[in-house]
Amino acid sequence: MNNRLKVLRAERDWSQAHLAELLGVSRQTVNALETGRYDPSLPLAFKIARIFDQPIESIFSEEENNG
């Protein structure tokens, strides 16, 4: 899954630690989300969308499969 989390966070000049605090997760979780090593649960995805005031599908998208 691809996401725009890092871009959205940078636009607001938020640190990973600040976003983690807002989401109630660890900074390591935010890092893993941003680097694509972790896909959020549905409740966490909704929380992220609410914090950034964006629809989920504008933040997260499926990876394109070639073949």
PyMOL Python script that loads the backbone (N, CA, C, O; Angstrom):
from pymol import cmd

cmd.read_pdbstr("""\
ATOM      1  N   MET A   1       0.844  -1.179   0.000  1.00  0.00           N
ATOM      2  CA  MET A   1       0.000   0.000   0.000  1.00  0.00           C
ATOM      3  C   MET A   1       0.889   1.242   0.000  1.00  0.00           C
ATOM      4  O   MET A   1       1.844   1.341   0.770  1.00  0.00           O
ATOM      5  N   ASN A   2       0.558   2.172  -0.868  1.00  0.00           N
ATOM      6  CA  ASN A   2       1.271   3.451  -0.912  1.00  0.00           C
ATOM      7  C   ASN A   2       0.513   4.465  -0.063  1.00  0.00           C
ATOM      8  O   ASN A   2      -0.698   4.353   0.131  1.00  0.00           O
ATOM      9  N   ASN A   3       1.248   5.457   0.439  1.00  0.00           N
ATOM     10  CA  ASN A   3       0.566   6.509   1.188  1.00  0.00           C
ATOM     11  C   ASN A   3       1.297   7.839   1.060  1.00  0.00           C
ATOM     12  O   ASN A   3       2.467   7.893   0.678  1.00  0.00           O
ATOM     13  N   ARG A   4       0.583   8.903   1.386  1.00  0.00           N
ATOM     14  CA  ARG A   4       1.113  10.269   1.323  1.00  0.00           C
ATOM     15  C   ARG A   4       1.397  10.821   2.714  1.00  0.00           C
ATOM     16  O   ARG A   4       1.483  12.035   2.904  1.00  0.00           O
ATOM     17  N   LEU A   5       1.540   9.937   3.670  1.00  0.00           N
ATOM     18  CA  LEU A   5       1.674  10.351   5.061  1.00  0.00           C
ATOM     19  C   LEU A   5       2.865  11.288   5.292  1.00  0.00           C
ATOM     20  O   LEU A   5       2.728  12.317   5.954  1.00  0.00           O
ATOM     21  N   LYS A   6       4.012  10.935   4.755  1.00  0.00           N
ATOM     22  CA  LYS A   6       5.214  11.753   4.957  1.00  0.00           C
ATOM     23  C   LYS A   6       5.028  13.152   4.371  1.00  0.00           C
ATOM     24  O   LYS A   6       5.424  14.144   4.984  1.00  0.00           O
ATOM     25  N   VAL A   7       4.424  13.229   3.180  1.00  0.00           N
ATOM     26  CA  VAL A   7       4.181  14.525   2.530  1.00  0.00           C
ATOM     27  C   VAL A   7       3.220  15.363   3.357  1.00  0.00           C
ATOM     28  O   VAL A   7       3.474  16.543   3.601  1.00  0.00           O
ATOM     29  N   LEU A   8       2.123  14.765   3.787  1.00  0.00           N
ATOM     30  CA  LEU A   8       1.135  15.496   4.585  1.00  0.00           C
ATOM     31  C   LEU A   8       1.733  15.977   5.901  1.00  0.00           C
ATOM     32  O   LEU A   8       1.457  17.093   6.343  1.00  0.00           O
ATOM     33  N   ARG A   9       2.542  15.143   6.519  1.00  0.00           N
ATOM     34  CA  ARG A   9       3.185  15.512   7.781  1.00  0.00           C
ATOM     35  C   ARG A   9       4.164  16.661   7.556  1.00  0.00           C
ATOM     36  O   ARG A   9       4.214  17.608   8.341  1.00  0.00           O
ATOM     37  N   ALA A  10       4.946  16.567   6.473  1.00  0.00           N
ATOM     38  CA  ALA A  10       5.936  17.609   6.175  1.00  0.00           C
ATOM     39  C   ALA A  10       5.267  18.946   5.866  1.00  0.00           C
ATOM     40  O   ALA A  10       5.779  19.999   6.244  1.00  0.00           O
ATOM     41  N   GLU A  11       4.124  18.907   5.179  1.00  0.00           N
ATOM     42  CA  GLU A  11       3.395  20.142   4.864  1.00  0.00           C
ATOM     43  C   GLU A  11       2.990  20.896   6.123  1.00  0.00           C
ATOM     44  O   GLU A  11       2.862  22.120   6.114  1.00  0.00           O
ATOM     45  N   ARG A  12       2.790  20.156   7.198  1.00  0.00           N
ATOM     46  CA  ARG A  12       2.382  20.775   8.459  1.00  0.00           C
ATOM     47  C   ARG A  12       3.565  21.015   9.388  1.00  0.00           C
ATOM     48  O   ARG A  12       3.402  21.536  10.491  1.00  0.00           O
ATOM     49  N   ASP A  13       4.757  20.632   8.938  1.00  0.00           N
ATOM     50  CA  ASP A  13       5.980  20.782   9.716  1.00  0.00           C
ATOM     51  C   ASP A  13       5.891  20.026  11.041  1.00  0.00           C
ATOM     52  O   ASP A  13       6.350  20.508  12.077  1.00  0.00           O
ATOM     53  N   TRP A  14       5.293  18.838  10.991  1.00  0.00           N
ATOM     54  CA  TRP A  14       5.162  17.993  12.169  1.00  0.00           C
ATOM     55  C   TRP A  14       6.286  16.961  12.182  1.00  0.00           C
ATOM     56  O   TRP A  14       6.678  16.449  11.134  1.00  0.00           O
ATOM     57  N   SER A  15       6.790  16.667  13.345  1.00  0.00           N
ATOM     58  CA  SER A  15       7.751  15.573  13.485  1.00  0.00           C
ATOM     59  C   SER A  15       6.993  14.253  13.517  1.00  0.00           C
ATOM     60  O   SER A  15       5.782  14.225  13.731  1.00  0.00           O
ATOM     61  N   GLN A  16       7.720  13.163  13.303  1.00  0.00           N
ATOM     62  CA  GLN A  16       7.097  11.844  13.438  1.00  0.00           C
ATOM     63  C   GLN A  16       6.584  11.666  14.860  1.00  0.00           C
ATOM     64  O   GLN A  16       5.525  11.076  15.073  1.00  0.00           O
ATOM     65  N   ALA A  17       7.329  12.171  15.826  1.00  0.00           N
ATOM     66  CA  ALA A  17       6.924  12.036  17.232  1.00  0.00           C
ATOM     67  C   ALA A  17       5.611  12.769  17.501  1.00  0.00           C
ATOM     68  O   ALA A  17       4.754  12.265  18.227  1.00  0.00           O
ATOM     69  N   HIS A  18       5.452  13.959  16.916  1.00  0.00           N
ATOM     70  CA  HIS A  18       4.220  14.722  17.114  1.00  0.00           C
ATOM     71  C   HIS A  18       3.018  13.990  16.514  1.00  0.00           C
ATOM     72  O   HIS A  18       1.968  13.876  17.146  1.00  0.00           O
ATOM     73  N   LEU A  19       3.189  13.495  15.284  1.00  0.00           N
ATOM     74  CA  LEU A  19       2.100  12.754  14.652  1.00  0.00           C
ATOM     75  C   LEU A  19       1.782  11.497  15.456  1.00  0.00           C
ATOM     76  O   LEU A  19       0.614  11.155  15.643  1.00  0.00           O
ATOM     77  N   ALA A  20       2.806  10.820  15.923  1.00  0.00           N
ATOM     78  CA  ALA A  20       2.596   9.617  16.729  1.00  0.00           C
ATOM     79  C   ALA A  20       1.776   9.938  17.973  1.00  0.00           C
ATOM     80  O   ALA A  20       0.885   9.176  18.350  1.00  0.00           O
ATOM     81  N   GLU A  21       2.076  11.063  18.605  1.00  0.00           N
ATOM     82  CA  GLU A  21       1.333  11.483  19.802  1.00  0.00           C
ATOM     83  C   GLU A  21      -0.132  11.738  19.461  1.00  0.00           C
ATOM     84  O   GLU A  21      -1.025  11.330  20.204  1.00  0.00           O
ATOM     85  N   LEU A  22      -0.381  12.410  18.340  1.00  0.00           N
ATOM     86  CA  LEU A  22      -1.758  12.678  17.922  1.00  0.00           C
ATOM     87  C   LEU A  22      -2.524  11.389  17.636  1.00  0.00           C
ATOM     88  O   LEU A  22      -3.724  11.296  17.894  1.00  0.00           O
ATOM     89  N   LEU A  23      -1.813  10.395  17.098  1.00  0.00           N
ATOM     90  CA  LEU A  23      -2.448   9.132  16.729  1.00  0.00           C
ATOM     91  C   LEU A  23      -2.506   8.129  17.873  1.00  0.00           C
ATOM     92  O   LEU A  23      -3.258   7.158  17.806  1.00  0.00           O
ATOM     93  N   GLY A  24      -1.725   8.351  18.915  1.00  0.00           N
ATOM     94  CA  GLY A  24      -1.677   7.395  20.022  1.00  0.00           C
ATOM     95  C   GLY A  24      -0.875   6.151  19.681  1.00  0.00           C
ATOM     96  O   GLY A  24      -1.168   5.060  20.171  1.00  0.00           O
ATOM     97  N   VAL A  25       0.151   6.320  18.830  1.00  0.00           N
ATOM     98  CA  VAL A  25       1.032   5.212  18.461  1.00  0.00           C
ATOM     99  C   VAL A  25       2.480   5.639  18.720  1.00  0.00           C
ATOM    100  O   VAL A  25       2.734   6.778  19.110  1.00  0.00           O
ATOM    101  N   SER A  26       3.419   4.729  18.502  1.00  0.00           N
ATOM    102  CA  SER A  26       4.829   5.066  18.692  1.00  0.00           C
ATOM    103  C   SER A  26       5.390   5.774  17.456  1.00  0.00           C
ATOM    104  O   SER A  26       4.830   5.677  16.364  1.00  0.00           O
ATOM    105  N   ARG A  27       6.487   6.479  17.642  1.00  0.00           N
ATOM    106  CA  ARG A  27       7.158   7.126  16.520  1.00  0.00           C
ATOM    107  C   ARG A  27       7.613   6.073  15.509  1.00  0.00           C
ATOM    108  O   ARG A  27       7.601   6.309  14.301  1.00  0.00           O
ATOM    109  N   GLN A  28       8.013   4.910  16.022  1.00  0.00           N
ATOM    110  CA  GLN A  28       8.450   3.821  15.144  1.00  0.00           C
ATOM    111  C   GLN A  28       7.304   3.360  14.239  1.00  0.00           C
ATOM    112  O   GLN A  28       7.533   2.994  13.086  1.00  0.00           O
ATOM    113  N   THR A  29       6.079   3.378  14.757  1.00  0.00           N
ATOM    114  CA  THR A  29       4.917   3.005  13.948  1.00  0.00           C
ATOM    115  C   THR A  29       4.716   4.012  12.829  1.00  0.00           C
ATOM    116  O   THR A  29       4.449   3.625  11.691  1.00  0.00           O
ATOM    117  N   VAL A  30       4.839   5.297  13.133  1.00  0.00           N
ATOM    118  CA  VAL A  30       4.711   6.327  12.099  1.00  0.00           C
ATOM    119  C   VAL A  30       5.787   6.132  11.040  1.00  0.00           C
ATOM    120  O   VAL A  30       5.503   6.229   9.846  1.00  0.00           O
ATOM    121  N   ASN A  31       7.013   5.858  11.459  1.00  0.00           N
ATOM    122  CA  ASN A  31       8.102   5.620  10.519  1.00  0.00           C
ATOM    123  C   ASN A  31       7.791   4.415   9.628  1.00  0.00           C
ATOM    124  O   ASN A  31       7.992   4.468   8.415  1.00  0.00           O
ATOM    125  N   ALA A  32       7.304   3.337  10.229  1.00  0.00           N
ATOM    126  CA  ALA A  32       6.978   2.126   9.470  1.00  0.00           C
ATOM    127  C   ALA A  32       5.837   2.383   8.482  1.00  0.00           C
ATOM    128  O   ALA A  32       5.844   1.844   7.376  1.00  0.00           O
ATOM    129  N   LEU A  33       4.868   3.195   8.871  1.00  0.00           N
ATOM    130  CA  LEU A  33       3.774   3.565   7.963  1.00  0.00           C
ATOM    131  C   LEU A  33       4.309   4.355   6.772  1.00  0.00           C
ATOM    132  O   LEU A  33       3.968   4.080   5.622  1.00  0.00           O
ATOM    133  N   GLU A  34       5.156   5.342   7.072  1.00  0.00           N
ATOM    134  CA  GLU A  34       5.682   6.210   6.020  1.00  0.00           C
ATOM    135  C   GLU A  34       6.561   5.459   5.029  1.00  0.00           C
ATOM    136  O   GLU A  34       6.571   5.783   3.841  1.00  0.00           O
ATOM    137  N   THR A  35       7.287   4.475   5.497  1.00  0.00           N
ATOM    138  CA  THR A  35       8.202   3.734   4.624  1.00  0.00           C
ATOM    139  C   THR A  35       7.541   2.518   3.989  1.00  0.00           C
ATOM    140  O   THR A  35       8.185   1.782   3.242  1.00  0.00           O
ATOM    141  N   GLY A  36       6.257   2.300   4.281  1.00  0.00           N
ATOM    142  CA  GLY A  36       5.533   1.204   3.661  1.00  0.00           C
ATOM    143  C   GLY A  36       5.801  -0.163   4.258  1.00  0.00           C
ATOM    144  O   GLY A  36       5.429  -1.179   3.671  1.00  0.00           O
ATOM    145  N   ARG A  37       6.444  -0.203   5.419  1.00  0.00           N
ATOM    146  CA  ARG A  37       6.721  -1.487   6.066  1.00  0.00           C
ATOM    147  C   ARG A  37       5.539  -1.969   6.899  1.00  0.00           C
ATOM    148  O   ARG A  37       5.527  -3.108   7.367  1.00  0.00           O
ATOM    149  N   TYR A  38       4.543  -1.101   7.084  1.00  0.00           N
ATOM    150  CA  TYR A  38       3.390  -1.434   7.917  1.00  0.00           C
ATOM    151  C   TYR A  38       2.155  -0.796   7.314  1.00  0.00           C
ATOM    152  O   TYR A  38       2.155   0.397   7.009  1.00  0.00           O
ATOM    153  N   ASP A  39       1.108  -1.579   7.140  1.00  0.00           N
ATOM    154  CA  ASP A  39      -0.180  -1.052   6.695  1.00  0.00           C
ATOM    155  C   ASP A  39      -1.059  -0.830   7.920  1.00  0.00           C
ATOM    156  O   ASP A  39      -1.149  -1.703   8.783  1.00  0.00           O
ATOM    157  N   PRO A  40      -1.705   0.326   8.006  1.00  0.00           N
ATOM    158  CA  PRO A  40      -2.500   0.620   9.204  1.00  0.00           C
ATOM    159  C   PRO A  40      -3.762  -0.230   9.281  1.00  0.00           C
ATOM    160  O   PRO A  40      -4.301  -0.678   8.269  1.00  0.00           O
ATOM    161  N   SER A  41      -4.208  -0.433  10.498  1.00  0.00           N
ATOM    162  CA  SER A  41      -5.527  -1.041  10.693  1.00  0.00           C
ATOM    163  C   SER A  41      -6.566  -0.046  10.180  1.00  0.00           C
ATOM    164  O   SER A  41      -6.265   1.135  10.002  1.00  0.00           O
ATOM    165  N   LEU A  42      -7.765  -0.516   9.948  1.00  0.00           N
ATOM    166  CA  LEU A  42      -8.824   0.374   9.473  1.00  0.00           C
ATOM    167  C   LEU A  42      -9.106   1.506  10.471  1.00  0.00           C
ATOM    168  O   LEU A  42      -9.232   2.657  10.053  1.00  0.00           O
ATOM    169  N   PRO A  43      -9.210   1.213  11.789  1.00  0.00           N
ATOM    170  CA  PRO A  43      -9.425   2.322  12.730  1.00  0.00           C
ATOM    171  C   PRO A  43      -8.285   3.354  12.700  1.00  0.00           C
ATOM    172  O   PRO A  43      -8.538   4.554  12.802  1.00  0.00           O
ATOM    173  N   LEU A  44      -7.037   2.892  12.561  1.00  0.00           N
ATOM    174  CA  LEU A  44      -5.910   3.822  12.499  1.00  0.00           C
ATOM    175  C   LEU A  44      -5.958   4.631  11.200  1.00  0.00           C
ATOM    176  O   LEU A  44      -5.663   5.826  11.211  1.00  0.00           O
ATOM    177  N   ALA A  45      -6.318   4.012  10.108  1.00  0.00           N
ATOM    178  CA  ALA A  45      -6.433   4.731   8.837  1.00  0.00           C
ATOM    179  C   ALA A  45      -7.499   5.829   8.935  1.00  0.00           C
ATOM    180  O   ALA A  45      -7.291   6.937   8.441  1.00  0.00           O
ATOM    181  N   PHE A  46      -8.632   5.527   9.566  1.00  0.00           N
ATOM    182  CA  PHE A  46      -9.674   6.542   9.758  1.00  0.00           C
ATOM    183  C   PHE A  46      -9.169   7.687  10.641  1.00  0.00           C
ATOM    184  O   PHE A  46      -9.469   8.853  10.385  1.00  0.00           O
ATOM    185  N   LYS A  47      -8.407   7.351  11.671  1.00  0.00           N
ATOM    186  CA  LYS A  47      -7.865   8.372  12.572  1.00  0.00           C
ATOM    187  C   LYS A  47      -6.888   9.285  11.822  1.00  0.00           C
ATOM    188  O   LYS A  47      -6.902  10.503  11.998  1.00  0.00           O
ATOM    189  N   ILE A  48      -6.045   8.678  10.987  1.00  0.00           N
ATOM    190  CA  ILE A  48      -5.096   9.455  10.178  1.00  0.00           C
ATOM    191  C   ILE A  48      -5.870  10.393   9.248  1.00  0.00           C
ATOM    192  O   ILE A  48      -5.537  11.573   9.135  1.00  0.00           O
ATOM    193  N   ALA A  49      -6.891   9.871   8.590  1.00  0.00           N
ATOM    194  CA  ALA A  49      -7.698  10.687   7.679  1.00  0.00           C
ATOM    195  C   ALA A  49      -8.346  11.858   8.410  1.00  0.00           C
ATOM    196  O   ALA A  49      -8.393  12.975   7.895  1.00  0.00           O
ATOM    197  N   ARG A  50      -8.846  11.592   9.618  1.00  0.00           N
ATOM    198  CA  ARG A  50      -9.477  12.652  10.418  1.00  0.00           C
ATOM    199  C   ARG A  50      -8.463  13.724  10.798  1.00  0.00           C
ATOM    200  O   ARG A  50      -8.759  14.914  10.696  1.00  0.00           O
ATOM    201  N   ILE A  51      -7.281  13.325  11.231  1.00  0.00           N
ATOM    202  CA  ILE A  51      -6.254  14.288  11.656  1.00  0.00           C
ATOM    203  C   ILE A  51      -5.847  15.201  10.500  1.00  0.00           C
ATOM    204  O   ILE A  51      -5.642  16.400  10.687  1.00  0.00           O
ATOM    205  N   PHE A  52      -5.732  14.617   9.299  1.00  0.00           N
ATOM    206  CA  PHE A  52      -5.319  15.412   8.144  1.00  0.00           C
ATOM    207  C   PHE A  52      -6.506  16.008   7.384  1.00  0.00           C
ATOM    208  O   PHE A  52      -6.320  16.704   6.386  1.00  0.00           O
ATOM    209  N   ASP A  53      -7.724  15.735   7.857  1.00  0.00           N
ATOM    210  CA  ASP A  53      -8.940  16.247   7.238  1.00  0.00           C
ATOM    211  C   ASP A  53      -8.975  15.922   5.744  1.00  0.00           C
ATOM    212  O   ASP A  53      -9.218  16.787   4.903  1.00  0.00           O
ATOM    213  N   GLN A  54      -8.724  14.647   5.443  1.00  0.00           N
ATOM    214  CA  GLN A  54      -8.687  14.147   4.070  1.00  0.00           C
ATOM    215  C   GLN A  54      -9.452  12.829   4.014  1.00  0.00           C
ATOM    216  O   GLN A  54      -9.530  12.120   5.018  1.00  0.00           O
ATOM    217  N   PRO A  55     -10.011  12.495   2.867  1.00  0.00           N
ATOM    218  CA  PRO A  55     -10.595  11.153   2.733  1.00  0.00           C
ATOM    219  C   PRO A  55      -9.476  10.106   2.739  1.00  0.00           C
ATOM    220  O   PRO A  55      -8.368  10.367   2.270  1.00  0.00           O
ATOM    221  N   ILE A  56      -9.776   8.939   3.268  1.00  0.00           N
ATOM    222  CA  ILE A  56      -8.775   7.870   3.346  1.00  0.00           C
ATOM    223  C   ILE A  56      -8.133   7.615   1.988  1.00  0.00           C
ATOM    224  O   ILE A  56      -6.916   7.453   1.892  1.00  0.00           O
ATOM    225  N   GLU A  57      -8.954   7.578   0.934  1.00  0.00           N
ATOM    226  CA  GLU A  57      -8.410   7.235  -0.378  1.00  0.00           C
ATOM    227  C   GLU A  57      -7.491   8.300  -0.959  1.00  0.00           C
ATOM    228  O   GLU A  57      -6.779   8.035  -1.928  1.00  0.00           O
ATOM    229  N   SER A  58      -7.493   9.501  -0.384  1.00  0.00           N
ATOM    230  CA  SER A  58      -6.535  10.515  -0.841  1.00  0.00           C
ATOM    231  C   SER A  58      -5.188  10.364  -0.126  1.00  0.00           C
ATOM    232  O   SER A  58      -4.192  10.954  -0.544  1.00  0.00           O
ATOM    233  N   ILE A  59      -5.161   9.579   0.944  1.00  0.00           N
ATOM    234  CA  ILE A  59      -3.924   9.348   1.699  1.00  0.00           C
ATOM    235  C   ILE A  59      -3.315   7.995   1.345  1.00  0.00           C
ATOM    236  O   ILE A  59      -2.105   7.877   1.157  1.00  0.00           O
ATOM    237  N   PHE A  60      -4.164   6.985   1.259  1.00  0.00           N
ATOM    238  CA  PHE A  60      -3.704   5.614   1.000  1.00  0.00           C
ATOM    239  C   PHE A  60      -4.197   5.137  -0.351  1.00  0.00           C
ATOM    240  O   PHE A  60      -5.329   5.415  -0.746  1.00  0.00           O
ATOM    241  N   SER A  61      -3.336   4.414  -1.057  1.00  0.00           N
ATOM    242  CA  SER A  61      -3.740   3.814  -2.333  1.00  0.00           C
ATOM    243  C   SER A  61      -3.085   2.449  -2.473  1.00  0.00           C
ATOM    244  O   SER A  61      -2.003   2.190  -1.946  1.00  0.00           O
ATOM    245  N   GLU A  62      -3.777   1.596  -3.197  1.00  0.00           N
ATOM    246  CA  GLU A  62      -3.230   0.265  -3.442  1.00  0.00           C
ATOM    247  C   GLU A  62      -2.033   0.359  -4.377  1.00  0.00           C
ATOM    248  O   GLU A  62      -1.986   1.210  -5.266  1.00  0.00           O
ATOM    249  N   GLU A  63      -1.068  -0.528  -4.162  1.00  0.00           N
ATOM    250  CA  GLU A  63       0.061  -0.594  -5.085  1.00  0.00           C
ATOM    251  C   GLU A  63      -0.419  -1.209  -6.381  1.00  0.00           C
ATOM    252  O   GLU A  63      -1.231  -2.134  -6.383  1.00  0.00           O
ATOM    253  N   GLU A  64       0.088  -0.687  -7.480  1.00  0.00           N
ATOM    254  CA  GLU A  64      -0.278  -1.221  -8.781  1.00  0.00           C
ATOM    255  C   GLU A  64       0.488  -2.507  -9.016  1.00  0.00           C
ATOM    256  O   GLU A  64       1.705  -2.554  -8.836  1.00  0.00           O
ATOM    257  N   ASN A  65      -0.226  -3.557  -9.420  1.00  0.00           N
ATOM    258  CA  ASN A  65       0.412  -4.827  -9.762  1.00  0.00           C
ATOM    259  C   ASN A  65       0.586  -4.906 -11.271  1.00  0.00           C
ATOM    260  O   ASN A  65      -0.367  -4.712 -12.026  1.00  0.00           O
ATOM    261  N   ASN A  66       1.770  -5.183 -11.692  1.00  0.00           N
ATOM    262  CA  ASN A  66       2.045  -5.332 -13.125  1.00  0.00           C
ATOM    263  C   ASN A  66       2.025  -6.796 -13.492  1.00  0.00           C
ATOM    264  O   ASN A  66       3.058  -7.465 -13.441  1.00  0.00           O
ATOM    265  N   GLY A  67       0.869  -7.300 -13.859  1.00  0.00           N
ATOM    266  CA  GLY A  67       0.799  -8.672 -14.295  1.00  0.00           C
ATOM    267  C   GLY A  67      -0.026  -9.432 -13.377  1.00  0.00           C
ATOM    268  O   GLY A  67      -0.216 -10.633 -13.569  1.00  0.00           O
TER     269      GLY A  67
END
""", "prot")
cmd.dss("prot")
cmd.show_as("cartoon", "prot")
cmd.util.cbc("prot")
cmd.orient("prot")
